[in-house]
Amino acid sequence: MITTRILTKRYGPILAVDSVDLSVRSGDRYGLLGPNGSGKTTLLRLILGLVYATSGEIEVMGASVPRRVRDVLPSVGALVEGPAAYGHLSGRANLMLFDRAGPARGGGGRRARRGRVLEALERVGLAGVDNRPVKAYSLGMRQRLGLAAALLNAPRLLVLDEPTNGLDPQGIREIRNLLSELNAAGTTLFLSSHLLAEVEHLCTRVGVIDRGRLVLEESVETLRAPTGRAVVRTPDIDRAAALLDGRIEARSGDRLVVRHSDPAELNGLLVKAGLRVAEIGAERRSLEDVVLQVTSAGSDRVDEWSRHDDSRPSQAS
């Protein structure tokens, strides 16, 4: 669905995207992760043909971008760097103009356009919106409106930059469920987000970008696989530590991390020795653990080297 080869983007001395080989497959729910300033938004803009690459190749749905981007865009819905709208018009009026501006897959006249707009508003939870201007909308309502615009033409591919920005927990769950439904119906999702827990819930594959480089691309299932260690909580911590001496990798309070791939077998060993087990299970890394392990600090952090070492180029967002 999306393929990049040695994709590079420079802004003068700033290397924003550095030799990225990305692969988003048809049907994926793909999450792009990384610190602020790592190059995520620049990469999305390159894929949509909004900026031109310095070098490298981009293919979207088998078509070269930007050369054949006009062939691709009618099948792509996008929300990048926040929703744009005419502030003095209502959300419904904005969507009517947006639908008229580009080739509509559904075609038809004003009645068909009105039907598409109503359906899009319903899907994002804005069906009951009144005629107040968009400038009076909350951030969450603006975000929902931007997503509605991305859904107007039943896209095969959705490219979303922070799609749940400004939403409350209930709204985040609604959008997550909507995106899951769209994916189940055949839409491929490619999104960036800082909400790692949401990406962990929603996405099937992730890519992690750091300082312009793609440092990891893997399925969430693989990243969350058991580590071969078990986590044990027991009020008899000292006796458990003595029994498992040589296999303990970490100890904190009543918690032990033990080199053992079978929690059930380990539980039997502890119980047989007369120890009380409050909790036991296979250790799994969280997505947060994975991302923190392979990335550096974001561009919004200023450490000591930043003030004294000008040899390290900054990154674009």
Secondary structure as UniProt FT lines:
FT   STRAND          2..11
FT   TURN            12..13
FT   STRAND          14..20
FT   STRAND          23..24
FT   TURN            26..27
FT   STRAND          29..33
FT   TURN            36..37
FT   HELIX           40..47
FT   TURN            48..49
FT   STRAND          55..60
FT   TURN            61..62
FT   STRAND          63..64
FT   TURN            65..68
FT   HELIX           69..72
FT   HELIX           73..75
FT   STRAND          76..79
FT   TURN            87..88
FT   HELIX           91..101
FT   TURN            105..106
FT   HELIX           110..123
FT   TURN            124..125
FT   TURN            127..128
FT   HELIX           134..136
FT   HELIX           139..151
FT   TURN            152..153
FT   STRAND          157..161
FT   TURN            163..166
FT   HELIX           169..184
FT   TURN            185..186
FT   STRAND          188..192
FT   HELIX           196..202
FT   STRAND          205..210
FT   TURN            211..212
FT   STRAND          213..219
FT   HELIX           220..223
FT   STRAND          226..233
FT   HELIX           237..243
FT   TURN            244..246
FT   STRAND          248..252
FT   TURN            253..254
FT   STRAND          255..259
FT   HELIX           263..272
FT   TURN            273..274
FT   STRAND          279..284
FT   HELIX           287..294
FT   TURN            299..300
FT   HELIX           304..308
FT   TURN            310..311
//
